[in-house]
Amino acid sequence: MSESTQIEVMKQHLIDPEICIRCNSCEEACPIDAITHDANNYVVKPDVCMACQACLPVCPTGAIDNWIRVLAQEPYPIDEQFEWMSLPVEKTLPENAVEIPTGGRREGEQEALAAASTPDGGVVGELKPGDELIEGQPATTAGSSVPPWSAAHPYVNLYTHKNVAEATVAGNYRISADNAESDIHHIVLDFESLPFPVLEGQSIAVFPPGLDARGRPYYARQYSIASPRDGERPGYNNLSLTVKRVTSDYDGNPVAGVCSSYLCDLRRGDKVRVIGPLGATFLMPNLDRANLLMICTGTGAAPMRAMTERCRRLTKRSEFQGRLMLFFGARTQHELPYFGPLMGLPKGFIDINLALSREPDHPKRHVQDLIVERASDVLTLLQDPNTHIYVCGLKGMEHGTLAAMKNIVEASGQSWQELSAGLREQGRMHFETY
């Protein structure tokens, strides 16, 4: 068969609408804007995707990792993908078909595409402002896509859109000061006899009741779990969430967050519909000599609370000998979630560093400022092969945190590129930002 008459097939990258929780992580991670969405689905543009797989590590549910073989001239268009409620079954293809790269581009055309312009005038593969490189890695992919080798086995997606779990609200407590602008709640959900095993670093997604403007049920919203694996109290089948009531959008316009308002207004005894557990990489090491370097802002404290409480319980049984160092950022002390219990922990157990950016009569500080101030101690931890790094909070903290660690390492004459590459490969540096 001549080259001109060959039947070409390719693996089309698709997102499973049944598992996707519409968290937008994949669209933010894509360096060439190949992923987009409407009110129904997140989809991949077949003529743009270059199969770089930058979107795979950030997806908490695995919904993004689907590759179906299709005729190269007949990929599923995004208009059709927008209407899907489930993935299509792969069609029967000719046995003698020749497989070509994702996107229908043959060898050589990939290189040509790399020099082509994007719709917004940029260059395909070129980083946009805000995607600044740290030693060759965009900030959004700086974290590891594998868990620590010693992490316990996580259970994920036990409950999905088709098999939703129901929990009972066992408590709902405001944990920001009464006079604070931020309304942050600690919410305890009890699963009673329903199996719902979780690990520190995992999350769940909550379905707010009601319908959106198009008359469709609201999507589930994802929240990190703030309690350790054995529950708020050891031996109880419950977990906690840290939820901040959303009162404005990204542009500062007043808006009431659908799910955050629902959760913050829950009362004891109310029922909540959830799916999960979610996440298989942002997991704490299951090693008694592990060190945890934790960096967070606002409600990014949730997984740090879970890990810290896990270590505190293990320490009481002399089953943990590692070091804990925490960098915690907020606008004011009154807006720090768990400030009271956190400050009650023994100094010999955890090294706490608070960065307050709007505290009256105090200099403005961010977490990266404190990381630099503690350079010597941070460097000691970074050089220790038992250290694991966890970053959770606002997306804007990624670059500053990485830049601070890079400066500390390079000031000591070492290569940040080599060190950070090792941290990622060994599952010892994880980012969960939003």
Secondary structure as the mmCIF struct_conf table of DSSP 4:
data_model
#
loop_
_struct_conf.conf_type_id
_struct_conf.id
_struct_conf.beg_label_comp_id
_struct_conf.beg_label_asym_id
_struct_conf.beg_label_seq_id
_struct_conf.end_label_comp_id
_struct_conf.end_label_asym_id
_struct_conf.end_label_seq_id
HELX_RH_3T_P HELX_RH_3T_P1 GLU A 3 THR A 5
HELX_LH_PP_P HELX_LH_PP_P1 GLN A 6 ILE A 7
STRN STRN1 GLU A 8 LEU A 14
TURN_TY1_P TURN_TY1_P1 PRO A 17 ILE A 19
HELX_RH_AL_P HELX_RH_AL_P1 SER A 25 ALA A 29
TURN_TY1_P TURN_TY1_P2 PRO A 31 ILE A 32
STRN STRN2 ILE A 35 HIS A 37
BEND BEND1 ALA A 39 ASN A 40
STRN STRN3 TYR A 42 VAL A 44
TURN_TY1_P TURN_TY1_P3 PRO A 46 VAL A 48
TURN_TY1_P TURN_TY1_P4 ALA A 54 VAL A 58
BEND BEND2 PRO A 60 GLY A 62
TURN_TY1_P TURN_TY1_P5 ALA A 63 ILE A 64
STRN STRN4 ASN A 66 LEU A 71
TURN_TY1_P TURN_TY1_P6 ALA A 72 GLN A 73
HELX_LH_PP_P HELX_LH_PP_P2 PRO A 75 PRO A 77
HELX_RH_AL_P HELX_RH_AL_P2 ILE A 78 PHE A 82
TURN_TY1_P TURN_TY1_P7 GLU A 83 GLU A 83
BEND BEND3 MET A 85 SER A 86
HELX_LH_PP_P HELX_LH_PP_P3 LEU A 87 THR A 92
TURN_TY1_P TURN_TY1_P8 GLU A 95 ASN A 96
HELX_LH_PP_P HELX_LH_PP_P4 ALA A 97 ALA A 97
STRN STRN5 VAL A 98 ILE A 100
TURN_TY1_P TURN_TY1_P9 THR A 102 GLY A 103
BEND BEND4 GLY A 104 GLY A 104
HELX_LH_PP_P HELX_LH_PP_P5 ARG A 105 ARG A 106
TURN_TY1_P TURN_TY1_P10 GLU A 107 GLY A 108
HELX_RH_AL_P HELX_RH_AL_P3 GLU A 109 ALA A 114
TURN_TY1_P TURN_TY1_P11 ALA A 115 ALA A 115
BEND BEND5 ALA A 116 ALA A 116
STRN STRN6 SER A 117 SER A 117
HELX_LH_PP_P HELX_LH_PP_P6 THR A 118 THR A 118
TURN_TY1_P TURN_TY1_P12 PRO A 119 ASP A 120
BEND BEND6 GLY A 121 GLY A 122
STRN STRN7 VAL A 123 VAL A 123
TURN_TY1_P TURN_TY1_P13 VAL A 124 GLY A 125
HELX_LH_PP_P HELX_LH_PP_P7 GLU A 126 LYS A 128
TURN_TY1_P TURN_TY1_P14 PRO A 129 GLY A 130
STRN STRN8 LEU A 133 ILE A 134
TURN_TY1_P TURN_TY1_P15 GLU A 135 GLY A 136
STRN STRN9 GLN A 137 PRO A 138
HELX_RH_3T_P HELX_RH_3T_P2 ALA A 139 THR A 141
BEND BEND7 GLY A 143 GLY A 143
BEND BEND8 SER A 145 VAL A 146
TURN_TY1_P TURN_TY1_P16 TRP A 149 SER A 150
HELX_LH_PP_P HELX_LH_PP_P8 ALA A 151 TYR A 155
BEND BEND9 LEU A 158 LEU A 158
STRN STRN10 TYR A 159 TYR A 159
TURN_TY1_P TURN_TY1_P17 HIS A 161 LYS A 162
BEND BEND10 ASN A 163 ASN A 163
STRN STRN11 ALA A 165 ARG A 174
BEND BEND11 SER A 176 SER A 176
TURN_TY1_P TURN_TY1_P18 ASP A 178 ASN A 179
BEND BEND12 GLU A 181 SER A 182
STRN STRN12 ILE A 184 ASP A 190
TURN_TY1_P TURN_TY1_P19 GLU A 192 SER A 193
BEND BEND13 LEU A 194 LEU A 194
TURN_TY1_P TURN_TY1_P20 GLU A 200 GLY A 201
STRN STRN13 SER A 203 PHE A 207
BEND BEND14 PRO A 209 GLY A 210
STRN STRN14 LEU A 211 LEU A 211
TURN_TY1_P TURN_TY1_P21 ALA A 213 ARG A 214
BEND BEND15 GLY A 215 GLY A 215
STRN STRN15 PRO A 217 PRO A 217
HELX_LH_PP_P HELX_LH_PP_P9 TYR A 218 ALA A 220
STRN STRN16 ARG A 221 SER A 224
STRN STRN17 ILE A 225 ILE A 225
BEND BEND16 SER A 227 SER A 227
TURN_TY1_P TURN_TY1_P22 ARG A 229 GLY A 235
BEND BEND17 ASN A 237 ASN A 237
STRN STRN18 ASN A 238 LYS A 244
HELX_LH_PP_P HELX_LH_PP_P10 ARG A 245 VAL A 246
STRN STRN19 SER A 248 SER A 248
TURN_TY1_P TURN_TY1_P23 TYR A 250 ASP A 251
BEND BEND18 GLY A 252 GLY A 252
STRN STRN20 PRO A 254 PRO A 254
HELX_RH_AL_P HELX_RH_AL_P4 VAL A 258 CYS A 264
TURN_TY1_P TURN_TY1_P24 ASP A 265 ASP A 265
TURN_TY1_P TURN_TY1_P25 ARG A 268 GLY A 269
STRN STRN21 LYS A 271 LEU A 278
BEND BEND19 ALA A 280 PHE A 282
TURN_TY1_P TURN_TY1_P26 ASP A 288 ARG A 289
STRN STRN22 ASN A 291 THR A 297
HELX_RH_3T_P HELX_RH_3T_P3 GLY A 298 GLY A 300
HELX_RH_AL_P HELX_RH_AL_P5 ALA A 301 LYS A 316
TURN_TY1_P TURN_TY1_P27 ARG A 317 SER A 318
STRN STRN23 LEU A 324 ALA A 330
BEND BEND20 ARG A 331 THR A 332
HELX_RH_3T_P HELX_RH_3T_P4 GLN A 333 GLU A 335
TURN_TY1_P TURN_TY1_P28 PRO A 337 TYR A 338
HELX_RH_AL_P HELX_RH_AL_P6 PHE A 339 MET A 343
TURN_TY1_P TURN_TY1_P29 GLY A 344 GLY A 344
BEND BEND21 LEU A 345 LEU A 345
TURN_TY1_P TURN_TY1_P30 LYS A 347 PHE A 349
STRN STRN24 ASP A 351 LEU A 356
BEND BEND22 SER A 357 ARG A 358
TURN_TY1_P TURN_TY1_P31 PRO A 360 ASP A 361
BEND BEND23 HIS A 362 HIS A 362
HELX_RH_AL_P HELX_RH_AL_P7 VAL A 367 GLU A 373
TURN_TY1_P TURN_TY1_P32 ARG A 374 ARG A 374
HELX_RH_AL_P HELX_RH_AL_P8 ALA A 375 GLN A 383
TURN_TY1_P TURN_TY1_P33 PRO A 385 ASN A 386
STRN STRN25 THR A 387 GLY A 393
TURN_TY1_P TURN_TY1_P34 LYS A 395 GLY A 396
HELX_RH_AL_P HELX_RH_AL_P9 MET A 397 ALA A 411
TURN_TY1_P TURN_TY1_P35 SER A 412 GLY A 413
HELX_RH_AL_P HELX_RH_AL_P10 TRP A 416 GLU A 425
TURN_TY1_P TURN_TY1_P36 GLN A 426 GLY A 427
STRN STRN26 MET A 429 THR A 433
#
